[in-house]
Amino acid sequence: MEKKESFTKYEKARMIGARSLQIAMGAPFLIKLDDKKLEDMRYNPIEIAKMEFEEGVIPLEIFRRKPEFTEDVGRHPIAAKVEGAAPEELEGEELTKLEDEEVDEVESEESSSEEPPE
């Protein structure tokens, strides 16, 4: 039994839209349709593309890119500095020192972003 691929509603809409445009521009059908069925559908390229999608014969592929994460979002900046050290290696003074450095950095950023008084 062949596993049917699952697509998001956006991927499905994109595939059907692209294929219906091809059909409207004169591309041959990829499924067998008799004249009676075509007349019932009124030669609607979107309906034909939907039928081709349901049959799984649309010659289009979907490529999904994996997201690229460059930093650990949501982590405290001190956690990144402390991560490599064992808990017994860090004393209370060292943690306080790291926190003080962070406060100094934030204050310097705030003071540099302020406009000078006129």
N, C-alpha and C positions, 0 to 999 in steps of 0.2 A: 504494500500500500504506500503510495507516494504522499509525502507530507505536504500539505497545502501551505504555501507561504502566507504569512499574515502581514498586511500592510496597514499603515495608519490611514485615517480618512483623508488626510492631506495627500499622501502618496497615491492613494486610489484615485482621487479627483485629478491629480496631475497626470497620471497615466491615461485615464479615460479621456481627459481633455486633449492631450497630445495626440492620442490615437484617432479621436474623432476629427481633429484638424487634418490629419493625414488622409482619412477617408473622404472628407469633404473636398480635398484637393485632388482626388482621383486615385488614391492608393487602392489596390485590390483588397477584397475582403479576405480574412484569414479563416473564416468559417463558411460552411455551405449554407446558403440561404436561398429558398425558392422564391419565385416571383410573388406568390400569394403573401408570403410572410413579409417581404419587402414592402408590398403595397399596404399591408396592415400597419406597418411601422411608419409609413409615408416616407420611406428612404431617409429616416432620421439618423445622421452619422453618430450622434451621441448614444442612441439606443443600440446601434450596431457595435459601437465600441464597448458598451456595457456587456453585451453578450460575449464579445471576444474576451473581455476581462474575466467573466465568469468561467469561460472555457479554459482560461490560462494560456492563451496563445498570443497575447500582445508581446511583440518583440522589443520590449523595453526592460531595462534593469534599474534597480534602485541601489545606490551605494550610500551606506550610512557611515559617517565619520564618527570615530570615538572622540569624546570631548578631551581636550588637553588641559590638564590642571597644572599650573605653574607654582602655586603656593597653596598651603593648607588654609582655606578660608574659614574664618570663625575661631581660630586659635589665638590665644593671647600671645603677644610678642615675647613675653618672658618665657613662656613654655617652649618656644623654639630655641632659646638660648640655653635653657636648663635641660633640654631633652637628652643630650649626650651624657650628662653627668649622672652618677648614681645618687640616690637620695641621701645616703650617709655622707657623701662628699660635700654636700651643700650645707652650709651653716646659715643661721638666721641672718647674720650680717651680710653674707653674700647676696641673699635674696633681696634684702633691703637695698643693697647697693645697686643691684640690677633695676629695681623699681625706681630708685632715685634717678638713674641714668635715663630711664624712659620718660620720667616727668620732665627732666631737663630738655630732652629732645622735643617733646610736645610744646613746651614753653618757647623754645627757640623758633620752632616752626610758626607758632602763633604770632610772635613778635616780628618775624620777618615778613609775614603776610599782611601786616597792618600798613596802611599808607601813612607817610610822614605828615604831621600836622602842618597846615599852611598858615 
